């Protein structure tokens, strides 16, 4: 790598070239593309003339210790792109499949090997760049873009119902947040285990207890009456009283945070609480309601003193305790209720 500084490459790329033996091939290609945004991606154009580097195998038969061996420059033609010597998937080198007679001529640098090596390098570079493009196409994390704006993420969000224009505004949360819940959201059923996973996505490590078939009182808008205009039938719509207990449309969720950050974030109006309600809307939808409670140890709550910390009456304001053995006593804080459909419920 003894050569003069090339003005076409930034100092960052000069440093990457020196660290080539310690780098991953795919990451190196991504860095090359990021440093040349004005050029077509590697292997995307019809000719390799626009590629800023050339991939060629190492003309050696030794055991490869890395995916890339070194970077070379043409001393006679310094304006040419640098050569990156690779140790895999080459037409000559340690893992080549060509006849050994051809390989020996290149390895031993026999007379006339330059012509054969140059001819094979035309295919070597194309094979390596297409191999990189295949990896980039089918390896989802490599093509992921911030906010889930890449094509694969948009297709996955479409399977979950977020591909319709304007659907993300109804959820009040960035659609990319639901990529981690694709396996749960795309299922037709909603289970207690799935609800735990939704909560743990925002609160890793927190203990989540889900009580299904939680009973609740439903108020009747028009209680049954004896009248001529709207007769009642004892077999169909007769309900005694102004309300009835129903256990099929609500769940009870109890969250036990592990630190003070989770406790403060779960309070109504805070960021975690807002995000949690948005995730519940995406997962539960209009099918179920959820009664949210938080079980927190007294030791995690702030002291009820003016000027020490922000204490919220009815939520985190508790009186001090003298007994040391009661410091681990837990209290229950009401976090509100998620309502799928507006109804007169208590």
Secondary structure, DSSP 8 states (H G I E B T S, - for coil): ------TTS-HHHHHHHHTGGGS-HHHHHHHHHHHTTTS--TTTSSSGGG-SEEEEE-S--S--SSSEEEEE--SS-TTS-EEEEESSS-SSSTT--S-HHHHHHHHTT-TTHHHHHHHHHHHHHHHHHHHHHHHHHH-HHHH--TTS-SHHHHHHHHHTT--STTHHHHHTS-GGGGGGGHHHHTSSS--HHHHHHHHHHHSTT-EEEEESS--EEEE-SS-----STT---TTTT---SSEEEE-SSEEEEEEE-SSHHHHHHHSTTSHHHHHHHHHHHHHHTTT-EEEEEEEEEGGGS----TTTS---TTTT-------GGGTT-EEEEEEEEE-SS---B-
